[in-house]
Amino acid sequence: MQQAKHAEQMANRFRELVEDAGDSLSANHYNELKLIIEAGLDTALLESLERVTERLTSLAHDIQHNAEFFD
């Protein structure tokens, strides 16, 4: 949910920059931009979670391996 809010803020900021330059785009273009930004944020989050998962899996494997020496 945070990604959607952040994406909307970024698209709104871009709208401000475009309008300050004296240009304009349709609302559909800003909606598409918001979706593109949100997809990028989601992808970055998933990639980060994958790295955390890999680290946790490695740690779990190490713990299991070390526990075998104490049995």
For each residue, the residues with C-beta under 8 A, 3 or more apart:
1: 4 5
2: 5 6
3: 6 7 38 41 42 45
4: 1 7 8 38
5: 1 2 8 9
6: 2 3 9 10 37 41
7: 3 4 10 11 34 35 37 38 41
8: 4 5 11 12 34
9: 5 6 12 13
10: 6 7 13 14 34 37
11: 7 8 14 15 30 31 33 34 37
12: 8 9 15 16 30
13: 9 10 16 17
14: 10 11 17 18 30 33
15: 11 12 18 19 25 30
16: 12 13 19 20
17: 13 14 20 21
18: 14 15 21 23 24 25
19: 15 16 22 23 24
20: 16 17
21: 17 18
22: 19
23: 18 19
24: 18 19
25: 15 18 29 30
26: 29 30
27: 30 31
28: 31 32
29: 25 26 32 33
30: 11 12 14 15 25 26 27 33 34
31: 11 27 28 34 35
32: 28 29 35 36
33: 11 14 29 30 36 37
34: 7 8 10 11 30 31 37 38
35: 7 31 32 38 39
36: 32 33 39 40
37: 6 7 10 11 33 34 40 41
38: 3 4 7 34 35 41 42
39: 35 36 42 43
40: 36 37 43 44
41: 3 6 7 37 38 44 45
42: 3 38 39 45 46
43: 39 40 46 47
44: 40 41 47 48
45: 3 41 42 48 49
46: 42 43 49 50
47: 43 44 50 51
48: 44 45 51 52
49: 45 46 52 53
50: 46 47 53 54
51: 47 48 54 55
52: 48 49 55 56
53: 49 50 56 57
54: 50 51 57 58
55: 51 52 58 59
56: 52 53 59 60
57: 53 54 60 61
58: 54 55 61 62
59: 55 56 62 63
60: 56 57 63 64
61: 57 58 64 65
62: 58 59 65 66
63: 59 60 66 67
64: 60 61 67 68
65: 61 62 68 69
66: 62 63 69 70
67: 63 64 70 71
68: 64 65 71
69: 65 66
70: 66 67
71: 67 68
